[in-house]
Amino acid sequence: MTRQDDRVWCIEQLIRKEGFLDPRMYECAQQCAISGRPESKESLYTSWEDWKNMHPQDFPLNNSQRNKL
């Protein structure tokens, strides 16, 4: 697989987990793809939770602003 494939896989899994697209998912997925695709969804989710803690949103999204599934 290519890095692009890994990024897409990561973003798809994160959207499924959260139920909406968070703009921070792009950068998190990029970092995961660069460092090697996570071995499991659980390790991806752990990376995502760590990423959210290290990179808080500049502004909270309300329900009408979220890109939901």
Stockholm file with secondary structure:
# STOCKHOLM 1.0

chainA/1-69         MTRQDDRVWCIEQLIRKEGFLDPRMYECAQQCAISGRPESKESLYTSWEDWKNMHPQDFPLNNSQRNKL
#=GR chainA/1-69 SS CCHHHHHHHHHHHHHHHHSEECTHHHHHHHHHHHHCCCSSHHHHHHHHHHHHHHSCCSSCCCTTTSEEC
#=GC SS_cons        CCHHHHHHHHHHHHHHHHSEECTHHHHHHHHHHHHCCCSSHHHHHHHHHHHHHHSCCSSCCCTTTSEEC
//
